Each structure stands twice: as structure tokens, then as C-alpha cells.
Amino acid sequence: MDSDLVLVIGVVAVFLAIPSLIAAFSESRPPRMAITLFLVGGAMILIAAAMRPSGYRPDEVPGAFVRVIGRIVN
């Protein structure tokens, strides 16, 4: 698996944790799914950074999204 793909999946998982967290708090239930998504997404981001020798700078993340979407479209 490519490090760009792992990074993109991790970032998407972390962003999906936000609505889940808000929904859990608004319904007064424990945010189990939000915490799980956040942990899995964070772990995937760390794995992607470890897979790439130079790591990822914040300005390289949009380029990773473009490369992954480009591979999916092609």
C-alpha cells in the first residue's frame, strides 16, 4: 500500500470523527465511534509518515490527495 493512500485514508477517518463526536455529545452517549475513528486515523497518519523516509510536511498533504484521486480516476 502506498504511503499517500494510507495518509489520505487516515486524514479522512480523522475528519469523519468530528461529526460522530458532535452527534454523540448531542445525544448524551459515549463517543466510542469517534474515539475509534480518531485513533485509527491517527495511527494511519503516523504509519504513512513512517513509510515515507522524508515524512510529510503540511503543505504536501493536498498533493497527496491529488495523487490518490488521480490514480482512482485514471
N, C-alpha and C positions, 0 to 999 in steps of 0.2 A: 504494500500500500504506500502511496506517495505521501510525503510529509505535507504537501499542500492540501491534499484531500483530508488528511487527519486534522489539520488545523481548521479547515472550513467547517467540518462536522462538529468539532469542539466549540467553535465560536457560535454556531447555530444552536447547539444544545444549551450553552450558557444564556443566550438571548431568549430561548424558549422557557427558561427557568423563571424569568421575570414575570410573565403573565400568570404562570402557575403559582408563584409566590403570592401575588396580589389576590388571586382567586381564593387561595387557601386562607389568607388572613381575613378576607371579607366574609367568608363563610364560617369563621371561627373553628377551623380544623387544622390539624398539624400539617405543615408544608413538606410532607415526605417526598412527593414527586419533584418539587422544586429543588430540594436539597440533593436528591439523586441526580437530577439533570445538571445541577451546578457542579457536583463532584465529578461526574463522568466527563462533562465538557472541559472542566479544568484539567483533568488528567490527560485528556486527548490533546489539549493545547501544550501541556508540558512534554508529552511524548513527541509531538510534532517538532517542538523546539530542540529536543534531544536528537531526533533523527537527522536534522539538518546541522552540519558542522558549524556554520556561522550563526545559527539561530535565526530568529525573526525579529526585525525591528518593526515598530508600529506602522511605519509608512510602507512596509512590504505586504501587509495583510490584505489591502484591497487588490493588489496584484495577484495574490494567491487565489482570491475569489474569482478574478477574471480568468485565470488559467484553468481553474477547475470547471467553471461554467463553459469555457471554450471547449474543453475536452468533452463535456457532456453534449454540447450542441453539435460538435463535429462528429 
